[in-house]
Amino acid sequence: MVCFRLFPVPGSGLVLVCLVLGAVQSYALELNLTDSGKATCLYAKWQMNFTVRYETTNKTYKTVTISDRGTVTYNGSICGDDQNGPKIAVQFGPGFSWIANFSKAASTYSIDSISFSYNTGDNTTFPDAEDKGIITVDELLAIKIPLNDLFRCNSLSTLEKNDVVQNYWDVLVQAFVQNGTVSTNEFLCDEDKTSTVAPTIHTTVPSPTTTPTPKEKPEAGTYSVNNGNDTCLLATMGLQLNITQDKVASVININPNATHSTGSCRSHTALLRLNSSTIKYLDFVFAVKNENRFYLKEVNVSMYLVNGSVFSIANNNLSYWDAPLGSSYMCNKEQTVSVSGAFQINTFDLRVQPFNVTQGKYSTAEECSADSDLNFLIPVAVGVALGFLIIVVFISYMIGRRKSRTGYQSV
């Protein structure tokens, strides 16, 4: 974690910002905003990323994920006064910004709104964009929290508007901090209140000088995501995680009976999130390409290892499990999703459909090459066996016929 020194923000005193850096490809921000007396007036810690769909010059559409934007500033963040409520303001990259506004009532305070602005004139992030300029998306929230309570929401919260999907998780925030001390009383979001705490998953961590102990094939679990009353994403798979941290290798089989699933479904993106008592989140993010196929684009993971450390990594530039829209992807054979050199996922008995699920059932499957090769060999083997049998019968027939002719000549 890199902590920036205190620096003045006009009209708000001092700001201390800690930005977690590393392999995680989404924001992990911590903000401690102080007043002129150096007392904490607002505290926030959260993670977020953004997915934007835009039109290109050749009239097709592309989807980009905005996650790691390099240098971040916090100009305009304020504690608030009698005329203006507290505000968190974040700027990053060329023309990107994010703002959260708060207000206070007699016994509560509210997260009133969130505003996200992005710059399609940034050719690096939005190559070949048809319309160039800064676009702002405003979301009204009105989340009410008891005054002097710390708001917590570990669950994924997703906002979608105007081709922009905003994802937030591991959120901690308290505006109007009393007496400069962040409260220990927590107010949970509705998603966290209803989430299930699962039993611990058993793991194997060998010594640094040995290879991981081979694990038995993991049990396949069935996971789903609902959009209202309808199922919008289906996944069936056995999952085996291969982790290397500080030269120590771990092999972890995910127990589906101890794993909870959530997620979201959008027109061009879909998310399946798995979590348990040891897995904070394991995200599978799917995207549409060329308007007619889907694929696994991104995997994010944050979990506790047996030594108490937290392992977090992400990759939003993957290309696995490719299949036509309206179908499912299936691979019964073992398959490996390589997220990074330190993290791979082995899948078994996999079947997934993140889009166009009808009546809660899988559509016709497109099989992986490993399964297809096996299915191709079976008829080939049968054909070879039948051909060999025909040859044997033919040879036997010819031998028998020759013997018959010899017998007639003797008579």
Salt bridges, closest charged atoms under 4 A:
ASP122 OD2 - ARG69 NH2 3.31
ASP128 OD2 - LYS62 NZ 3.75
GLU130 OE2 - LYS59 NZ 3.65
GLU160 OE1 - ARG266 NH1 3.16
ASP163 OD1 - ARG53 NH1 3.81
ASP170 OD2 - LYS280 NZ 3.89
GLU186 OE2 - ARG152 NH2 2.76
ASP283 OD1 - ARG273 NE 2.71
GLU291 OE2 - ARG53 NH2 3.43
GLU291 OE1 - HIS268 NE2 3.23
ASP322 OD2 - LYS289 NZ 2.55
ASP322 OD1 - ARG293 NE 2.45
ASP349 OD2 - LYS217 NZ 3.05
GLU366 OE2 - ARG293 NH2 3.09
